[in-house]
Amino acid sequence: VDCGTALHVEDEYAAKIRNGQVQGNGGGAPVTVNGWTCQGYATPVVLSTGNASQCHTSSATILAVLAVPTPTTTAA
């Protein structure tokens, strides 16, 4: 799919999460967005891979990836 479509689907998915329209702890359950099925990844996966969510149809997949933060050290 083109970038505009991917961004629109992800924006709509994020809006559903913000508005409390997605079931599950933190809004992780699958939800339909404009004909796409979207679902967030668990926090440990997001933190280790940057993969935040996936939306798919029968013929295409969109993967939302966040920058993985660089680990910091703290004084002991």
NORHU-V361957 format. One record per residue. N is the residue number from 0. PHI is phi in whole degrees, -180 to 180 (* if undefined). OMEGA is omega in degrees with one decimal (* if undefined). D_FIRST is the distance of its C-alpha to the first C-alpha in whole Angstrom. Layout:
N/PHI/OMEGA/D_FIRST + N/PHI/OMEGA/D_FIRST
This chain:
0/*/179.4/0 + 1/-78/-175.7/4 + 2/-60/-179.2/7 + 3/-61/178.2/8 + 4/-65/-179.6/6 + 5/-60/-180.0/7 + 6/-65/179.1/10 + 7/-64/179.8/11 + 8/-62/-180.0/11 + 9/-65/177.4/13 + 10/-63/178.9/15 + 11/-66/177.7/16 + 12/-63/179.1/16 + 13/-61/178.8/19 + 14/-64/178.1/20 + 15/-63/178.4/21 + 16/-64/-179.3/23 + 17/-59/-177.5/25 + 18/-87/178.3/26 + 19/72/-177.9/27 + 20/-94/-179.2/25 + 21/-117/-179.4/24 + 22/-71/173.8/27 + 23/100/-179.2/28 + 24/-67/-179.1/29 + 25/79/178.7/27 + 26/79/-176.2/25 + 27/-94/-176.9/23 + 28/-73/178.2/23 + 29/-64/178.3/20 + 30/-144/178.0/19 + 31/-89/179.2/17 + 32/-132/177.8/15 + 33/50/178.7/14 + 34/88/177.1/13 + 35/-103/172.7/12 + 36/-103/-176.3/15 + 37/-117/178.0/15 + 38/-154/177.8/18 + 39/-85/175.8/20 + 40/-89/177.4/21 + 41/-67/-177.1/25 + 42/-52/179.3/27 + 43/-60/178.3/28 + 44/-69/179.2/25 + 45/-59/-177.6/23 + 46/-68/-177.2/26 + 47/-90/-175.7/26 + 48/-118/-173.7/23 + 49/89/178.6/21 + 50/-69/-174.7/18 + 51/-97/-178.8/19 + 52/-160/177.5/16 + 53/-135/173.2/14 + 54/-124/-178.9/12 + 55/-145/168.3/11 + 56/-120/178.6/11 + 57/-71/-176.0/13 + 58/-126/-177.7/10 + 59/-152/178.1/7 + 60/-135/174.0/8 + 61/-116/177.4/8 + 62/-117/176.5/12 + 63/-89/-177.1/13 + 64/-121/176.1/16 + 65/-102/174.7/19 + 66/-66/178.6/22 + 67/-79/-177.9/25 + 68/-66/176.4/28 + 69/-77/179.2/31 + 70/-61/176.6/33 + 71/-115/176.6/37 + 72/-103/177.7/40 + 73/-119/178.6/43 + 74/-67/-178.4/46 + 75/-83/*/48
